[in-house]
Amino acid sequence: MEEVVRDLNQALRGWSSYFHYRNSSKQFYKVKRHSEERLRIHLRKRHKVSDWKTSMLRYPRRVLNERYGLYSLPTAAGWKSAHA
């Protein structure tokens, strides 16, 4: 599990570093949500949880970030307005 999360975090950090130069909050949110869903699917298969709702309750975002160490992508740009 550690190796899966490590590889995923490496890809997420690289992707976010490369694409964080523009205001891409919607795309970052989509990628963040997709990575969380894929990790939940992996955990469902690993722990034989058949119901999606049960997996959402067992593995909420906080658990994925704190317990499993999933990198949390920033969903807002680091600036408030563009330079004119």
C-alpha positions, -999 to 999 in steps of 0.1 A, spaced: 0 0 0 28 24 8 44 19 -26 10 25 -44 5 58 -24 41 68 -29 39 64 -67 6 82 -68 19 111 -47 49 114 -69 27 117 -100 4 142 -83 32 164 -70 48 164 -104 16 172 -122 6 199 -98 41 215 -100 40 215 -138 4 228 -142 1 252 -112 12 282 -132 -23 290 -144 -55 293 -125 -67 257 -130 -88 252 -99 -115 232 -117 -90 208 -133 -71 204 -100 -104 195 -83 -112 169 -109 -77 154 -106 -79 154 -68 -113 137 -69 -102 112 -95 -71 102 -75 -92 98 -43 -117 76 -62 -90 54 -76 -74 49 -42 -108 40 -27 -113 15 -55 -79 0 -47 -87 -2 -10 -122 -17 -17 -105 -45 -37 -78 -50 -12 -102 -52 18 -131 -68 0 -156 -40 5 -183 -46 -21 -205 -15 -15 -194 19 -27 -212 38 0 -195 17 27 -161 25 11 -170 62 12 -178 60 49 -148 38 57 -123 58 36 -133 95 36 -109 122 23 -95 128 58 -85 91 62 -70 89 27 -48 120 35 -39 113 71 -38 75 74 -26 66 40 -6 98 32 -23 107 0 -11 141 -13 -38 167 -12 -37 188 -44 -43 225 -39 -76 234 -54 -71 272 -55 -44 292 -72 -17 308 -51 -27 343 -62 -59 363 -60 -58 383 -92 -39 384 -125 -13 411 -131 -25 437 -155 
